[in-house]
């Protein structure tokens, strides 16, 4: 055998051995990962964050990950204010705090509930931290990630944070607290320590990553942008004349514009109201489903202006969503300009799944503009430009085929980018990197021997 052939053969065998060892190590790591997910909201709560976490843990379970969820008793549920303290979702173990939900509809009550739940989460970790080798924490409530920081300091338990909302930035943007307040400065310093010690940080948009890195440049390499998602096999296009929800609320023959979800302080409701005023004498129906701080304000404005083209409905049960989300001809998504890059509207993804065109109200710098243009599934409008939004609604009403094309394009875009299967793999990659960085797989296995 020639010398160069012998060298090539040895090199090939060496590379093959390394690849095989890497694959075995990856498989071993996946089997050894024991994940604790800590979040206040989880079904039967209808809060969007809880529903997303439920879908995520289902898919992690399907990929062989041991998952335990610690959550709270429901504060926003339809059928019951109580859920089992221990429950199984497939192989996922769900443990619920006994903390009561006090005045969930009020800001003060929400804050108290968040504090009580966080204290319960701390007790949960003190008693059972050996059951897991990685924590996944959400910002529901906003100060919950501090539990991960403390668990790492005292138990060397690594953690990953999902930042659904950026606090105290949102509170500052909404004028709730001054950026010079001592509490603001303390919160920002605490965030920096939490982020510096986290093994991974997940944000929902490029704008959120930019904001986080601006606040703490040292963590740029550990921040991952992972979008929210929707399941196109659960939310599927249904023709209005075949949709019982559309018949129930007399929407079949009307061009229907739907806003479904939270009408909170971070959402632009005023631009929607402006558009409705321009269209008040046309056969166009606006439907607002959900709740939030701005809902009652919008209802009062509609009454004051004498508008008859609005229908207000409460949050719908999860099983109704495939019908309520498709009982329209256009879906609305809005973000207030003051909170751009601080929050992400999860309703966008279910709107994409519904197969309807989408109108997004946002600032000129919003990442949403690029998404809608790339998907070719609707239009984007400046905050305050109700006239252009009204013109777009007229265009779709007069050209139903255009709306159909946009709806199909949006659904295809979702199927290519934002399904639970696609997104859960991105989460799994972050979790694997976190546990490998800490080297806790061997430690966890030694505890079980």
Secondary structure, DSSP 8 states (H G I E B T S, - for coil): --HHHHHHHHHHHHHHHHHHHHHHHHHHHHHH-EEEEE-S--TTS--HHHHHHHHHHHHHHHTT-EEEEEE---SS-SS-S---SEEEETTEEEEE-------TTSHHHHHHHHHHHHHHHHHHHHHHGGG-SEEEEE-SSTTTHHHHHHHHHHH---EEEEESS-TTHHHHHTTSS-TTSHHHHHHHHHHHHHHHH-SEEEESSHHHHHHHHHH-GGGGGGEEE------TTTS----GGG-HHHHHTT-SSSEEEEEES---TTS--HHHHHHHHHTTTSSEEEEEES--TTHHHHHHHHHHHT--SEEEE----GGGHHHHTTS-SEEEEE--GGGTTT---THHHHHHHTT-EEEEEE-TT-HHHHHHHHHT-EEEEETT-HHHHHHHHHHHHH-HHHHHHHHHHHHHHHHHH--HHHHHHHHHHHHHHHHHHHTHHHHHHHHH-
